[in-house]
Amino acid sequence: MIPVPCPSRFRTSRLALRCAGDDARGLAAALACGADALVIEGPVPLDLRDRIGAAMLIHALDGPDAALPTTAPDAILLDRARSGRDVAALGARLAVHEAEHGWPDGGLPILAQIGDPLGVLEARSFVGASPRLAGLGLDTVALADALGAEAAGETVRQARGLVRLAAAAAGVTALVTLAPDGIEAARRDGFELLITRDPEALSSASP
């Protein structure tokens, strides 16, 4: 493991591209777009660490009970986090996993991402949930899908503000998964880790 912990705060926003580990074309596009971080779903190719240079490697889990990575990433992205209890449960599993693999104790930080209305309502519960919590954010695309397109606009904006406030209260990185055209607005709102699935959006985004 190369210990590159996710900082609790970023001085400037970072751009992250999300793709599947078994998607060779998507990985090639991710590496070519100059992302600051790669968020990988599923198995991580063994040679990926050598290929990404200084970019952060973030492994996405679709829940606290999902299979844990066999190659140590720089951070874990917990999707669909419903409350701080999910973060605490994942933290306990990671402690055992680190011991089993000989990785540094506490070396895997957690980035918790809310993606449904219940998680938004429980945003306060993430504060102090675990010493591993290094980031808290919102998947605006998933939340909009859950709410329905017609009703999503203003509610998603309010949810962004609430989650941003909870991240500040916890003293952790504020992150957001967003549509390609939302990068500049997310920067203005103070989000520090911006995640998208569109490599062209990252290539065209101003620094």
C-alpha positions as CSV (number, residue, x, y, z in Angstrom):
1,M,0.0,0.0,0.0
2,I,1.2,3.5,-0.8
3,P,-0.1,5.6,2.1
4,V,-1.7,8.7,0.5
5,P,-4.5,9.5,2.9
6,C,-7.4,11.7,1.7
7,P,-6.9,15.1,3.2
8,S,-9.6,16.3,5.5
9,R,-9.8,19.5,3.5
10,F,-8.7,20.5,0.0
11,R,-7.2,23.9,-0.5
12,T,-8.7,23.9,-4.0
13,S,-11.3,21.8,-5.7
14,R,-10.3,18.5,-7.2
15,L,-11.9,16.8,-10.2
16,A,-12.6,13.1,-10.2
17,L,-13.8,10.8,-12.9
18,R,-15.8,7.7,-12.1
19,C,-15.7,4.5,-14.1
20,A,-15.8,0.7,-13.9
21,G,-12.6,-1.1,-13.3
22,D,-13.3,-3.6,-16.0
23,D,-14.1,-0.9,-18.6
24,A,-10.9,-0.7,-20.5
25,R,-12.1,2.1,-22.8
26,G,-13.5,4.1,-19.8
27,L,-10.2,3.7,-17.9
28,A,-8.2,4.9,-21.0
29,A,-10.4,8.0,-21.2
30,A,-10.0,8.6,-17.5
31,L,-6.3,8.5,-17.6
32,A,-6.2,10.7,-20.7
33,C,-8.4,13.5,-19.2
34,G,-6.1,14.5,-16.4
35,A,-8.4,13.9,-13.5
36,D,-7.1,14.5,-10.0
37,A,-8.7,11.3,-8.8
38,L,-10.2,8.1,-10.2
39,V,-13.3,6.6,-8.6
40,I,-13.3,2.9,-9.5
41,E,-16.4,0.7,-9.3
42,G,-15.7,-3.1,-9.0
43,P,-12.4,-4.8,-9.3
44,V,-9.3,-2.5,-9.6
45,P,-6.8,-3.6,-12.3
46,L,-3.5,-4.6,-10.6
47,D,-1.5,-2.2,-12.7
48,L,-3.7,0.8,-12.3
49,R,-1.7,2.3,-9.4
50,D,1.4,2.4,-11.7
51,R,-0.7,4.0,-14.5
52,I,-2.4,6.9,-12.7
53,G,0.7,8.8,-11.5
54,A,-0.1,11.3,-8.8
55,A,-3.9,10.9,-9.1
56,M,-5.8,9.6,-6.1
57,L,-7.3,6.1,-6.4
58,I,-10.7,5.9,-4.7
59,H,-12.6,2.6,-4.6
60,A,-16.4,2.9,-4.6
61,L,-18.6,0.6,-2.5
62,D,-22.3,0.4,-3.1
63,G,-23.0,-0.1,0.6
64,P,-21.3,-0.8,4.0
65,D,-21.6,-4.6,3.4
66,A,-20.1,-4.6,-0.1
67,A,-17.0,-6.6,-0.9
68,L,-13.8,-4.8,0.2
69,P,-10.9,-4.1,-2.2
70,T,-8.0,-6.5,-2.4
71,T,-5.7,-3.7,-3.6
72,A,-5.4,-0.8,-1.2
73,P,-6.8,2.4,-2.5
74,D,-6.2,5.9,-1.2
75,A,-9.8,6.1,0.1
76,I,-13.1,4.3,0.1
77,L,-16.2,6.0,-1.4
78,L,-19.3,4.7,0.4
79,D,-22.2,5.2,-1.9
80,R,-25.8,5.3,-0.7
81,A,-24.8,6.2,2.8
82,R,-28.0,6.4,4.8
83,S,-26.6,7.6,8.2
84,G,-23.5,7.8,10.3
85,R,-24.2,4.2,11.4
86,D,-23.2,3.0,7.9
87,V,-19.9,4.8,8.2
88,A,-19.2,3.3,11.7
89,A,-20.1,-0.2,10.4
90,L,-17.8,0.1,7.4
91,G,-15.0,1.5,9.6
92,A,-15.2,-1.6,11.8
93,R,-15.0,-3.9,8.7
94,L,-12.1,-2.0,7.4
95,A,-10.1,-2.3,10.6
96,V,-10.4,-6.1,10.4
97,H,-9.6,-6.0,6.6
98,E,-6.5,-3.9,7.2
99,A,-5.2,-6.4,9.8
100,E,-5.8,-9.3,7.5
101,H,-3.9,-7.8,4.7
102,G,-1.1,-6.2,6.7
103,W,-2.1,-2.7,5.8
104,P,-1.6,0.2,8.2
105,D,-4.2,0.4,10.9
106,G,-6.6,3.2,10.1
107,G,-5.0,3.9,6.7
108,L,-8.2,3.7,4.6
109,P,-10.3,6.9,5.0
110,I,-14.0,6.9,4.1
111,L,-15.8,9.3,1.9
112,A,-19.5,9.0,2.5
113,Q,-21.9,9.9,-0.2
114,I,-25.6,10.4,0.3
115,G,-27.9,9.4,-2.6
116,D,-31.4,9.3,-1.3
117,P,-33.9,11.4,0.7
118,L,-33.3,9.4,3.9
119,G,-29.6,10.1,3.9
120,V,-30.2,13.8,3.4
121,L,-32.5,13.9,6.4
122,E,-29.8,12.0,8.5
123,A,-27.0,14.3,7.4
124,R,-26.3,15.5,10.9
125,S,-25.6,11.9,12.1
126,F,-22.4,11.7,10.0
127,V,-20.8,14.3,12.3
128,G,-18.4,12.4,14.6
129,A,-19.5,9.0,13.1
130,S,-16.0,7.7,12.7
131,P,-12.4,8.9,12.8
132,R,-12.1,7.5,9.4
133,L,-14.6,9.9,7.9
134,A,-12.6,12.2,5.6
135,G,-15.4,13.4,3.3
136,L,-19.2,13.8,3.1
137,G,-21.1,14.5,0.0
138,L,-24.2,14.1,-2.2
139,D,-24.8,12.2,-5.4
140,T,-27.1,14.8,-7.0
141,V,-27.8,12.6,-10.0
142,A,-29.0,9.7,-7.8
143,L,-31.1,12.0,-5.6
144,A,-32.8,13.6,-8.6
145,D,-33.6,10.2,-9.9
146,A,-35.1,9.2,-6.5
147,L,-37.2,12.4,-6.4
148,G,-38.4,12.4,-10.0
149,A,-37.2,14.9,-12.6
150,E,-40.0,17.3,-12.3
151,A,-39.7,17.8,-8.5
152,A,-35.9,17.5,-8.2
153,G,-34.6,21.0,-9.0
154,E,-35.1,23.1,-5.9
155,T,-35.1,20.1,-3.5
156,V,-31.7,19.0,-4.8
157,R,-30.3,22.5,-4.3
158,Q,-31.6,22.5,-0.7
159,A,-30.1,19.1,-0.1
160,R,-26.7,20.3,-1.5
161,G,-26.7,23.1,1.0
162,L,-27.6,20.8,3.9
163,V,-25.0,18.2,3.1
164,R,-22.4,21.0,2.5
165,L,-23.2,22.3,6.0
166,A,-22.9,18.9,7.5
167,A,-19.5,18.4,5.9
168,A,-18.3,21.7,7.4
169,A,-19.7,20.7,10.8
170,A,-17.7,17.5,10.6
171,G,-14.6,19.2,9.4
172,V,-14.2,17.0,6.4
173,T,-14.0,17.3,2.6
174,A,-17.3,18.3,0.9
175,L,-17.8,16.2,-2.2
176,V,-20.5,16.0,-4.8
177,T,-21.3,13.7,-7.8
178,L,-22.9,15.9,-10.5
179,A,-24.0,16.2,-14.1
180,P,-21.3,17.4,-16.5
181,D,-22.6,20.9,-16.6
182,G,-22.6,21.4,-12.8
183,I,-18.8,21.7,-12.2
184,E,-18.5,25.5,-12.0
185,A,-21.6,25.8,-9.8
186,A,-20.3,23.2,-7.4
187,R,-17.0,25.1,-7.1
188,R,-18.9,28.3,-6.3
189,D,-20.8,26.4,-3.6
190,G,-17.5,25.4,-1.9
191,F,-17.5,21.6,-2.8
192,E,-13.9,20.4,-2.8
193,L,-14.1,17.0,-4.6
194,L,-16.2,17.0,-7.8
195,I,-17.1,13.7,-9.3
196,T,-18.5,13.0,-12.8
197,R,-18.7,10.2,-15.3
198,D,-17.9,12.4,-18.3
199,P,-14.2,12.8,-19.2
200,E,-15.0,15.6,-21.6
201,A,-16.4,17.6,-18.7
202,L,-13.2,17.3,-16.8
203,S,-11.0,18.1,-19.8
204,S,-12.9,21.3,-20.6
205,A,-13.3,22.4,-16.9
206,S,-11.2,25.4,-16.1
207,P,-8.6,25.0,-13.3
